[in-house]
Amino acid sequence: MDHVDEEIEITNYFLCPISLEIMKDPVTAVSGITYDRQSIVQWLEKVPSCPVTKQPLPLDSDLTPNHTLRRLIQHWCDENATHGVARIPTPRAPPGKLNIVEEIKNLKKFVVEASGREDRLKKLEVLAMEGETNRRMMCEAGVHRSLILFVVKCTLEEEEEGQHLKGYVDESLRLLHLIGVPLNDARALLIENDQILESLTLILHQQDFINKAYTVVLLRNLTGNASSHIVERFGAEILKGILGFLKDVVISSFNLTNLSVSATLQSSSSSVRSKLDRSLVIKRGVTAALMILLESSSWCRNRTILVDLGAVSQLIDLEISYSGEKRTTELVLGILSRLCCCADGRAEMLAHGGGIAIVTKRVLWVSTAADDRALSILSTLSKFSPENAVVEEMVCIGTVEKLCYVLRANCDFSLKERAKEILREHFDDWKKFPCIDVPRLTKLLSS
């Protein structure tokens, strides 16, 4: 047909300013600009301003349906149907804010009413998946509080009720991961209920790997803005559970930059759960676990507990099995730097065949922060563990060569000074090895 190759003229005001596609559900923002509903909602979840006028637009600002423009677009589609243009259906009106709030209040009854509990939890999850606005309203309605208290109730009663309650815990943890915990409410929750940490510790010692990841992230959300004494007084069992999660990451051979989920993680799956990015959940879990360990290792008591639990070896194994996440490396080196402050920590570091090697490899490879922490570890080991075997290992695995490279590299003055300090400390030992270029080393140290 001749008309097939004809160009169809599209009126500019039919196009969404964001997607540059014909609008299916045109809505007008308070700034006076009309967008396609899906495009502007997704935009406002990231940037709270009008894309065209730059006027501030809160996420819950009114979006008024532009019925006239929608009818014009539909009429244009009908007129061009012979050109293959499909008619845009009339969109369903989204539920208003008041309707969603009422629905959330009704669904919160899952805590006190056993009947329909599973359906209510799933409906809450569907609402949370629909967008940031719904998640924010759920937090305002206190859904996160209800979920946390429900998790506590289920885990502490699980021995009596068995697996029946575990499904509820799974659903609740996934939902909590979606909506989060407001920072201003986290501290109050921990103060009001001292069974929360006990409950989360029990989950960390169970077998479900994804639930452990959810729990570690939740634990970090709860303690990130809490008083330091809460983290300071973490018991050995909760730290053991966090290290157990990291051990599972290593044993399961997860590549943290391209995670694949094994069959063991597919239990109790649902259509909604399949939408969640498990790899991202595990990455967040690893980061949260390391942040908790870094903060808790600020205290001597916790450092002793962590070393006794084998944290040094676990962290080295994690770093060796990992291939390039900057933040994770910085956190691992930061924790190791603190654990090497105690003699047992240094002994465990030296006992691991890859300890000094992986720290040396990370120098000048990740970031300035990682360099500082790696050199701090090497400096501590060279000062307080100057055995001949350690000095020889530093030569054999290239630590001395890497320190020389630091002196030649364009890096911070403080890093160069620390590298010089290590090299000077064992200069008489280094020069005994035939592989060391003594004249060059002497020149670098005098520069």
N, C-alpha and C positions, 0 to 999 in steps of 0.2 A: 504493500500500500504506500502511496506517495507521502501520506502525512506522517509516516513513522519516523522519517529522517528530519522532520521539521523541528527546529528548536522551540521549546516552550518558554515563553516569557513569564518569569515569576516576579510579582510585585515585591519590592524590597521589604515592605512592612509585613509581609507574610513570613519573613525569616527571623528566627531568634538571633539576637545580637551575640549570644554566647556560642551556640552550636552552628550558626549559619545554615540551619536546616529549617524546612517548613514547620511551623509550630503546630503541635497536636492539641495542646491544652494551653492557649495563651492566657497569661495572667499579668496584671499590671501591679508593679510594686509602688510603694508610697512615693518613690522618686519620680513617678509618672512614666517610666519606661516599661514596655511590655516585653515579656520573655516567655519561653516555653516553661511550664511549671517544673518539669524534671530538671532542666538545666539550671534554673535560678536557685532551686532548693539545694542542689549539689554544690553550686557555687558558694552559697551563703554558709554551708557547713564548713567551708575552708576560709573564705574571706567575707567578713561581715560588712560589706559595702556594695553599692550599686556598681556593676561593671562599667556602665556608661558614664554616669555623673560622678562617681566616686563618693556619693553621699552615704554616710553610715546607715547600714540596714541591719538591725538585729535579726538573728536566726528565726525568731518567732514573729517577725513583722508581717503585717497583713498582705496577702497576695489576692487581689480581686480578679475573679474570672472576667475576661474580656469576651463576653458572649457575641457581641457584634462582629468583632474581628474573626472569631471562630466560625461564625456562620458564613462570612465572606470567603474564608479559606475553604470551607466545605462546598460552597457554591462553585468556586473556581475549580475544585477537584472534580465536581460533577461535569462541568463544562469541558474539561480536558480528559475525561474518562477514556475517550477514543485514542488518546495518546499514551495510554497505559498508566495514567495517574490514578492511584487508589484513593477512594474517599476516606477521609479521616473520621473515625467514629466519634460521637459525642462522648466526652470523658465523664467518668463517674465523679461526682463531687466527693472530695476527700473529707473524712470526718473532721469536724471542728475541734478546736482545742478543748472546749468543755466536754465534748463527747469522749475524747481520748482520756481526759482526766477522770471522768466517771468510770470509764472502762478499767483504767488502772486501779482505781479504788476497789472496784468489784473483784478484780483478779487477785488483789492482795489478800483476799480471804483464804488463799491456799494455806496460810499458816495455821489458822484455827479450824478450818473445815476440811476434813479428809476427803469428803465426797467431791469428785471432779478435780482433785488437786493436780493430777498430771496434765489435764487439759488446760488448766489455768496457767501452769508454768510454761507450757508450750506456746500459749497465746501471748504471754508476756514476752517470750523470746522473739516471736514473730514481730510484735510491735517494736522491740528494740532494734531488730534488723532493718526496719523501714527507714531509719534515719536518726540523725543527731538530735533533732527536736524531740522526738519521742523518748530518747534515752535521758535527755535533760529533764523532761517532765516526770519521768519515772524516779529519778533521783530526788526531785523536789517533793514527790509524793512519799518518799521514804522507802521505796521498794528495796534499795540496797540494804537497809537496816533489817527489813523483814527477812530477806534472803539469808543474811549472815546469821541471824538468830535461828532461822530454820535449819541451816547447816549445822549449827552447834547442837540443836535439839536432835537432829538425825544421827549425827556421828556418835553422840554420847549414849543414844538409845539403840545403836545398831546391833550390839551384842544380843539384845533381847529380841529385836524384830527381824534381824538377818538382812538378806539381800533386798527385801522389799523396799527398805529405806534408801539403799544405795542409789537406785535410779533417781530418786528425788535429789540426792546430793549431786549427782552428775549434772542434772538439769540446772540446779541452782548455781553451781560453780561456773557453768558456761554462761549463764545469764549475768552473773556478777562480773565476769570478764568483759562482757559486752558493754554494760552500763557503767562500770567502775565505781569507785567510792570517792565522794567529794573530800578534798583535803581537809576542809574545815570540820568535817564530821568524824574523821578517822580516829583522832585522839579520844574524843568523847566515847566512841564505841568501845575502845579498849579499856577505858577507865570504868565504864558502866558494867561491863561483863568480863570477868576474869577467866571465863571458860572459853573465850574465842581462841586464844593461843593454844590451849589444850586441844581443842577440836581440830584446828588446822594441823597441829603436830601429828595427830592420829591419821589424818588423810595423807600426810607426807610419808608415812610408814606403810601405806597400802600399796597395791600393785599397779593401779591404773596410772599409766605414765602421763597421759594428757591431764588428768585431774591434778597430778602433782604440779604440772606446769601452771595450771590455773591457780592453784593454791599458793605457789611461790609468788606469783604476780600479785595476788590479793594480799598476801602478807606484806609485800613491799609497799603496796598502796596504803595499808593500815599503819605501817610503822614509819613511812617516809616523812611524815609531818608530826610524828608523836614525840614525846619527851625522850631524851637520849637514854634515860635510865631504863626504859622499856627494852631497848635493844641491848643495853649493857647487861641486863639480867636474863638474857636468853638462856634457857637451859640447854644442857648437852643434847637432849633428845631432839629439839627443834633444829639445832645446828647439824646434827647427824642426819636428819631428814632432808635438809637442803643439800648437804654433800651427797646424799644418796641419789637425789635427783640428778646432780651433775655427773655422778658415776654412771647412771642409766644412759645419759646422753653419750658418754664415751663408749660404753659397752655396746650400745645399739648401733655404733658406727654411723652416727649422724654427721653429715657434712652441713655445718651451720649456715653455709651460704646458699645451699640448694637442698634443703631438707626433703627427704622422702619418708613417708610414714609407713612403718611396717604393719603387718597384719595384726600385731598385738595391740595396736592403737585403735582398731576399728570396732571395738565392742560398744554396745549400746548406741549405735549410730542412728541418726534420724535424718529426715530430709532437710531440716533446718541446720542440724549440726554439720552436714556435708558442705554447707556454704561457708563455714568458718575455715579460715586458712590455718590449718594445723601447724604448718611450718613457721608461720609468724607467731603463733601461740608459744611454740617451743623456744624460738629466738627470744621472745619477751621473757619467758621463764628463765632462760640462762642469764640474761642481763639482770633481771630482778634478783636472782640468787646471788650473783657476784656482788651486786650493790649492797645487799644485806650483809654478806660476809665481810666486805670492805669496811662497812660502818661498825660492825660488831668487833672486828679485829683491832679497833682503836684501844680496847681495854686489855690489860695484861691477862686477866682471868680468862677472857674469851680466846685470846691467842693460845694459851695453854690448852684449853679444851679443843680448839681446832687442830692443833698439832697432834694431840693425843688421838684424835679421830682420823688422822691420816690426810688432813686437808692439803698438805704440801704436795704429796704424790698425786692426789686427785686433780689439783689445779695444773700441775705439769702435764699430766696425761691429757687434760682438756685442751691445753694450749698446743700440744703436739698434734692432736687429732683435728685441729682447727686450721682453716686456711684463709684467713684474711679479714676478719671483722675487727675493725680498729678499736671500737669501744670495748669489746670483750677482752682483747689483749691488754689494753690499758688497765682494766679492772683486775685481771689475773695478776699482772706484774705488781699492781698496787698492793694486793693482798699478800703476795709472796714477799714483798719488801718488808711488810710489817711482821710476818711470821718468822722471817730470818733474823729478827731482833732478839729472839730467844735461842739458846744453844740447841735445844731439841729441834727447833725449826731448821736451823742451819744443818744439823746432822741429817735430817730427813731430806733436805735439798741435795746434799752431797751424796747420799745413799742412792738417790735416783739416777740411773745412768744417763738420762737426758736432761737433767736439771740445768747445769751450767751451759750446756750446748744450746738449748732452746732460748735461754735468756740472752746469750751472746748473739744468736741469730736475729733476735728482735731489735737489737741496737741499730739505729739508723734505717729502720725498715718500716716503721709504723707511724710514729708521731713524736713530737718533742716530749710530750708527757710520758710516753712509753720509754723513750730514751732515758729520761731522768730516773724512772723507776727501775729500769734494767741495770743502769750503772750503779744505782743505790744498792741493789742486790749483790752485784759483783764486788763493790767496795766493801760491803759488810763481810762477805765470804773471805776476801783477801786479808782483811784486818784480823778477824776473829777465828778463822780456820786456815792458817797459813801452812798447813802440812805440805810436805814435798809432793804428795800425790795430787793435791789440789792445784799446786803451782804447775806441775807437769801436765795435768789435764787442760789447764788454761792455754798452754802452749799447743798441745796436740789438736784441740778442737778449734783453734783459731781465735781465741779470746784476745790474746796479745796483739795479733794482727788487726782485729777489729778496733781495739783501743787506739792503735796507731792511726787507723783510718779516721777515727773521731777527731784526732788532732789535726789531720789534714783537711777535714771536711768543713763546709760552711755551716757550722752549727753554733748553738749558744756557748758563750764564754764559760758558763758554769759547768756545762758538760765536758768541755775540754779540760777544765781544771780538775774535775773528778777523775777523768781518764788519766791525766798526768799523775795524780795522787796514787792511783792503783799501780801504774807502771813504775813509779819511783820506789814504791814500797818493796817491790820484789825485783828491782833492777839487777842486783847481784845474782839472783837465781835465773832470771831470763837469759842473761848473757852466757850462761853455761851451755845453752842449747845451740847446736850448730845451725838450726833453721832460723835463728833470730839474727837479723841484720843489726849488729850492735852499733856501728857508726850511725846508721840512719835513726835508730832509737835514741841514741845520745843527742843527735841533732834536734829531733822532735821535742825532747824533754827540755832542751835549753832554749827553745824558741819562745 
